[in-house]
Amino acid sequence: MMNTDTYKPQIGLIMLALIAPMEIVCNNSTYMTSLHRSLLHGYKTAVRPGNNYSNKSFPLNASFGLLLIKSFEELKSRFSIVGTFFISWYDERLTWDPSKYDGISTMHFLEKDVWIPPLRYSIAYTNNDLLGDPLSILSFSSDGIAKWELSNIFDTVCNADISYYPFDNQTCEIRLFVDGYDYREIHVHTRQNTADLTYYIENSEWELIIIDVNAKPDSLMLQFSLKRRSAFIVVNMMLPLLSLCILNMFVFVLPVDSGERVGFSITILLSISVFMSIVSDLLPNASSPNIAIFCYLLLLDVIISGLISICTILSIKLYTKPKMECIPIFLCILQKCLNGKKSTVGVVPYDARLSTVTLDETNHVDKNECKEEKAADVGISWTDIGHAFDKVCIFMFSILLTTVHVTFFLIMTVR
């Protein structure tokens, strides 16, 4: 038979090890329950803390930490962020001596059980209820300092200034204020002039430049400075638009006999118009403070493309002129300046393949002949005039488009 007396000391130690933590937990729970009951006995949540209401305002310390920028919808003027307000204050009614309560130095209370500042933020996009949740928890230290972490999704109204879209910077504000009290009763302070970005997650569309935190006597003002990440719009909209404008110049290179000149120019015009409609859908329908300069660029591109279409039709008209129709002298001079073609004085025989200008040496002018025959003493066809007109169009529209787009990019970058 086994002798159990030998194992009695070990059994006793094991029982003591199991019972001791239970006693400690029981004692701590008992002390905390007693402390909780003692602190809230006679406590009125509607009464603001403070010993001297008449001569001294109640200080409220506030700071902010940003987690992420959820969205910025320019069309709806909606700015949405996820963050936390860190609020602290002193409540003399919730102080105790930790040595009397088994060293307990921190207590936690439901928001509905203690006084909390009634906070709102101005120009809320959806609802404008008081911030906080009655079942959320805040902590108090033994010296009466309350620490309240107010985490939420904050939606506010922010009107976008899209003047320099897509290279624009935006500034949005959130103003946190104490509802029902003026600055003589509760005075807002802050210990940080910038927000805490320790846990900040970058936004794919907007780059955060800085957050200015300014405490006014009656509120806490947050000012968000944002910069749009424009690479997506440049690659998917601006560069294709520039390519279409360059491609539009080659309409004057297409052979007239192909019959594709007008269709080509109209297709480019419609493509630019589609880009204009896409941009219009992305931006708010507002004229204040300014319309996006990019919209003016699109408008100019549409106008220039329309002029190119008109010049294309005129060019075809020149190519298809009747072969024996006389050519005005100024067109002959223009063609000579562009091609350096020497004049050939005398009668130019009729060639069925070319439309030529002839000079009647007998000076007998038929009433059906051109009035400017004396000036047109060179062998130039309407086809030559059409080629010269194409060169002038390519040169003029190239200069115009280059000037418009270079000016746009200079305005976007140098401001």
QUIDA-V563787 format. One line per field, one symbol per residue. ss: DSSP state (A for helix, B for strand, O for the rest). burial: + if it has 9 or more other C-alpha atoms within 8 Angstrom, else -. A space follows every 10 residues. Layout:
ss->???
burial->???
This chain:
ss->OOOOAAAAAA AAAAAAAAAA AAAAAAAAAA AAAAAAAAAA OOOOOOOOOO OOOOOOOBBB BBBBBBBBBB BBBOOOOBBB BBBBBBBBBB OAAAOOOAAA AOOOOBBBBB AAAOOOOOBB BOOBOOOOOO OOOOOOBBBB BOOOBBBBBB BBBBBBBOOO OOOOOOOOBB BBBBBBBBOO OOOOOBBBBO OOOBOBOOOO BOOOOBBBBB BBBBBBOOBB BBBBBBBBOO AAAAAAAAAA AAAAAAAAAA AAOOOAAAOO AAAAAAAAAA AAAAAAAAAA AAOOOOOOOO OOAAAAAAAA AAAAAAAAAA AAAAAAAAAO OOOOOOOOAA AAAAAAAAAO OOOOOOOOOO OOOOOOOOOO OOOOOOOOOO OOOOOOOOOO OAAAAAAAAA AAAAAAAAAA AAAAAAAAAA AAAOO
burial->---------- ---------- -------+-- ++--++--+- ----+---+- --+---++++ +++++++++- -+-++-++++ +++++++++- ++-++--+-- +--+--+-++ +--++--+++ ++-++--+-- ------++++ ++++++++++ ---+++++-- ++++++++++ ++++++++-- --+-++++++ ----+----- --+--+++-- ++++++-+++ +++++++++- --+++-++++ +--++--+++ ++-+-+---- ++-+++-++- +++-++--++ --++-----+ +++++-++++ ++-+++-++- +++-++-++- --+-+++-+- ++-+++---- -----+++-- ---+++++++ ---------- -++--+++++ ++++++-+++ +-++--++-- +--++--+-- -+---
